[in-house]
């Protein structure tokens, strides 16, 4: 089972989130039929978004967008405060040979020029939107740069996906560590030493290291408290009603064109692949609704 833990160090001056996301990323690979490189990129984004979702409360949601100039195209992920996450990548078939050190070449696929965006819907009139430039294309470093320059929040960010020789996901996970401005420099240096001495989170999880143990590594030699694990899942919120709203937004003329050119109209969810089928009679009913609103 995938889950996330939250830990505090130095009386709350250090906040650590660690997530095991193997099943989430496996499901995403299955839904999107994603290549090893594509699922490594999407998996990192899913992992970090589900952690960021757990920083929220109630009905709040977060959207993470990576718009790079690489061949993979855009990556779009959203998550909520209850541990639900979903996402897609524009070209999931893009793949590259591993880098010389044997890692999946996510930076080449994503591109090193572009924008990373974070949209938080906090239930207010307008969602909070923040953006920063991509600096590496590896996603985790880009998000760390975003936190520092767009939210003035120094953070250590890591996420990884491990695939086997057949290109299938076998482990995935990541962490976000954030510190208070009140944390002394000596403590910051100790924290940096702890983090730099660790393997990638996907490798740790592959070797059976739990999120709780990863948090303990990060907070080694600090007073700390680890909270109970929280379940996280790949879950889509699509529905036939939402598909109908997509069609209603097209307007009467376009719906009439669809009736004349197709026996059935299909609306496919980008996140989970579910297909919603609408017959000509269904479209006529939608036109009737629109005409009654005029």
N, C-alpha and C positions, 0 to 999 in steps of 0.2 A: 504493500500500500504506500502511496505517496503521501508525504506529510511535511509540515513546516514547523520549526520551533523558533521561539523568540527567547533571547537571553539578554540580561543586563550585566554590565560590569562597572566597577567603580561608582557604586551608588547611582546608577542610571546615566552616567556620563558617556558610557559606551553602550550602544544598542546593536545587537547582532540578530540577523535573520538568516536561517539556513534552511534550504528546501531540498528534498529528494523528489525529483520529477520524472523518474524513469517511465512510469506508466503513462503519464500525461504526454510525454514526447513520443512514446511508442504509438499511442492512439493518433497523434497528429500525423506521424509518418504514414500510418495505415490510411487515414482519411484522404490525405493529399498525395499519396503515392510518391513521397518526396525522396530525392536522391540523398546520399550521405552528406554532401556539402550543404544542400538546401535544408535538411532537417537539423543539421548542426546549427545553422543560423536561426531557423525558426525556433528550435528547442531552447537556445539561449534566451531569445526574446520571451518565450512562454515562461521560462523559469524566473526571469527577473520581473516580469509583469505580475506573476502570481504572488511574488514576495511583496511588491509594491501595493498590490491589492490588500494584502494583510496589514498594511499601514493605515488603511482607511477604516471607516465605521459605518454601521447601518447599511443604507442603500447606496452608498457612494461607490462610484466605479472609476476605473482608470484605463486609459488607452495609451498604448506605446506604439509609435510609428517610426519606422526606420526607412528613410527615403534616400538610398544610395545611388551612385552612378554606375554600379556594377550590373552584370547581366541578370542577376537574381531578381532585380526589380524591388518593389516596395514590400515591406513586411508590416503586417498590421495585427496587433494583439490587444485584447482587452480582458480585464479581470475585475472581480468585485471583492468586497470585504469578507465574503463567506467562503473564499477559497476556490471559486469557479474561474476558469480561464479558458480562452479559445483564441485561435489565430490562424492566419494563412500567409503564404508567400506568393507573390505574383507568378513566378516561374519556378515551380517546385522540381522541375526536371533538370535544372542547371546543375552541373557537377564538374569538379576539377580534380586532378591528381593531388595527393597529399603534398604538403610542403616538405622541404628537405629533412626537417626534424620529425616527419611522420604525422603531423597534425592536419586536420581538415582545413582547407584553404578558404575559410569563411571571409577573410578580409578581401580577397580577390573577387569573390562572388558578390559580396555586398557593395564593394567599392569604398574608396577612402575619401571621396568627396560627396557631400550631401548633407542631410539634416536628420537629426533625431528629435522627435516631438513627444511630449507628455501632456495628455489632456486629462484633467481630473474633474469629474462631475460630482460636485459636493452637494447637489440638490438646490443650488442657488439659481438665479435667473440665467447667468452665463457661466459655463464651465471655465476653470482655470486652464490656460494654455501656456506651455513653455517650450522653447526650442533652443537648440544649440547645434553647432556644426559637428559633423562626423570628424573624428580625429584618427581613427584606426580602421574602422570597418569590422572590428571584432565584437562589437555590440557592448560587451561589459565595460571596456575602457571608454567607449563613447558615452555610456550612461554615467560613469564616474565623472567624466568631464562635464556632462550636463548638470549633475548634482552640484558640482563645485561652482560652475560659472552662471547657471540660471537660477539656482536656489540657494547659493552660498552655503551649501552643506557638504563639507568634506566627507568623502565616502570611499570605502574600499569595496569594489564590486568584482565578482567573479561568477562565471557560469560556463558550463561545458557539457558536451554530449559525446559519449563514447559509442562507436559502432564496431561491429565485428567484421570479419573478412567478407561476409555476404552483404555488408552495407546496412545491417539492421541495428537498431538502437538497443544497447544492452545496459547502459547506465546514463543518468543525467542528473544534474543538480547545480546548485549555486548558492551564493550568499551575498548579502549586502550588510556592510558594517558602517555605522554612522556615529560620529563623535560630537560631544558638546564643546563649544568654544572654551569652556572652563577646564577641559582636560589638560593637565600639565604636559609640557613638551617631552619630558622624560617618559611619561606614560605613552604618549603618541609614538615615540621611537620604539618602545618595547612592543607595542601593538603591531607596528610595521614589521618588526623582526619576526614576530610570531607568524604573521600572514605570509611573509616572503619565504619562510622555511617550509611551507605546506605544498603538497602536490595539488594539481587541479582538482576541483570538487568532483568532477565526473570520475576521475581515477580513484579518489578516496572512496566514493560510493561503490565503484566496481569492486574494490577490495574489501567491501563489507563494513566500512566505517560509517557510522550512523550520523545523522545531523546533530544529535546531542554531542557526540564525540568531536565533530568538527568545530562546534561552538566552544568546546572545552579547549581545543588546540588554539583557537583564535584568542581566547581569554586566559591563556596560560599565565600563571603568576598574578592574575587579577582576582579580586573578590568578585564572585559572580553568582547569578541566579538564573536557572533555566526553567522556563515555563512549560506547561503541558503541551504535547504535540497537537497540531491542528491539521485536519484532513484537507487535502487539496485535490482537485479533479479537473479533467478536461470536460467542459460542459457547455453546450450551446443553448442560447435563449431564443432561437428562431421558432417561428410558428406559422401556420397558414394565415392567421390574421395579419402578421407582419408582412408576409408575401403579398397579401391583398393590398396593403398600404403602399407597397412599392408600385404595384400596378395602378392604383388610384392616382399616384403622383404623376403618372404619365399623361393624364388628361384624356378627355373624351375622344379627340381626333386620333390619337395614337392607339387607343384601345380599339377603335373602329378599324384601323389599319391592321391590327393584330387579328381581328375576327376575319377579315377578308383574306388574309394571307396564310393563316394557319388553322388547322382543325383543333389543335390544342396549343396552349401556351405554357411553357415551363419556366418556373422561377427557381433557381438553384441557390442554396445557401453557400456562400464562400467559406464559411467556417467549418461546417460539418458535412457538406455534400448532399444534404437532404433536398429532394426535388419536389416541388409543389406544382401539381398539374391543374390547369384551368381550361375548361372547355369553352366553346363559344357562348354557351348559355351562361356560364359563370361570368364571362366578360360583359355580357349584356346586362347582368345584374349590377355589376360595378358601374357601368355607364348610367344605369337608372339612378344609382345612389348619387353620382356626380350631378346629374341633371336636376335632381331634387334639391341640391345645395345651391344651385344658381339663383 
